[in-house]
Structure formats: structure tokens, C-alpha cells
């Protein structure tokens, strides 16, 4: 039987080009500055050297490229070759300053205490062993290092009637507001089949994440519940009203 990691890889491999187009739009819009300001607000201070940043699940490279424009020492990992190919293409003049590596987010091939800042977006919900991933991320962070994880309860509507009703309302609102429905234009059936077998699809987050971070040994944990209001445009806010993006902050 095909394992979940392989199914997830195949799914995102197929979506790499379309997803890259969305990332390129972001890179060429006001959003890059919004994300840059948001991340820099929470980054740790380092003296006399470049901030060492690890972007986990970089996809087409949006976070990695955004951080490289700040002059940081950036490493970006993804499990999907097709995504890394898009990321390198999108990086343009930053291609040779960012270290792009194929790697499993749940099993990082880095030394302990390597990075000052870990950033990740829309990744954790894809993981088969998210608690193991958080332990790995804690391990590779330097003392005083920080993690910023941006995600949402993307597939809770598969298990929760109230969330299902809200999700369907989003579909109606998107049509009513005359905006493109992001769920109509992607292969939702394939992803829903995978999501049904992923542990975080049925878990109320970010409460779960906060508890795991504390148990993993992060000394300071904070949650921002509605980051989407800052980083999403009107179209995205219409599409994802029932799945607000949250931010989980952890300091080692």
C-alpha cells in the first residue's frame, strides 16, 4: 500500500506549477513586504553575523526568497523535487544564495542547534507525524532560536458538521462576491482522500500545537489566531473565512 508521505509528495508534485504561479504573484505583490515585516517582528536578534533561517516545506520558495531579500543565511527544504525546481526558478538572482535541499520535514538531516529561525507555512497539516516533526525542529534550533509556523484547520470540515456548514458558506460567499473559488479550481477530491488519513485534519488547532510545543521543551509559546486578516487579500479572505490562518510562535 502506498504510504501517506508518498501520496502527499505525488499530490504536490502535480500541483507544483499551479502553486508556483500563486507564489510568484505573491512575490510580485504587496504581500512580500507584509510577510517580511511580520516575520521580522518575531525573529530573534543575532549579533555580528547573519541570521540563519530554515524554511521547512518551502514549496515554490516564497518564504525562502522573502528572507533572502533581507540578507539572511537561508536554507530551504521540501520533500518534492518538482517544488524545489519551481523554487530555484522563482529565486532568480537569489538562487545561488539560498541552499535548496530535498528533505523530509519529519526527519531533518542537520546538526543540533544549527538555525536561529524556523519558518513554515501550510505544511504541518500535511504531516503523518507532526509531533515528531516539532521535536526535530526544536532539535535543530539554537538556544534562544524561534519557530514561526503558519497554518490552518484546512480539513476539519471533513469531520465536523459545523465546520462543514461554514466551509459550504465560504463556497457560496465566493460565488456571491464574484471571486475565484480556490476549491473549485483544484483537485479537492484527491487531497480530501489524503487528508482523511492525516492526524491533524481532525484535530482542533492551534491548541494541539501549543500543547505539543510546550511538551517538546519550548520555553515560550504564543498563538496569534487570525493572521489571515493581515496576509490574505479579499479573495482569499472570502475563500477561507471558515479556516482562519493562525501563527504558532515558539522559543527554545
Buried (B, 14 or more C-beta within 10 A) or exposed (E): EEEBBEBBBBBBBBBBEEBBEBBBEBBEEEBBEBBBEBBBEBBBEBEEEEBBBBBBBBBBBBBBBBBBBBEBBBBBBBBBEBBBBBBBEBBEEBBEBBEBBEBBBBEBEBEEBBBBBBBBBBBBBBBBBBBBBBBBBBBBBBEEBBBBBBBBBBBBBBBBEEBBEBBEEBBEBBEEEEBEBBBEEEEEEBBBEBBEEBBBBBBEBBEBBBEBBEEBEBEEBEBBEEBBEBBBBEBBBBBBBBBBBBBBBBBB
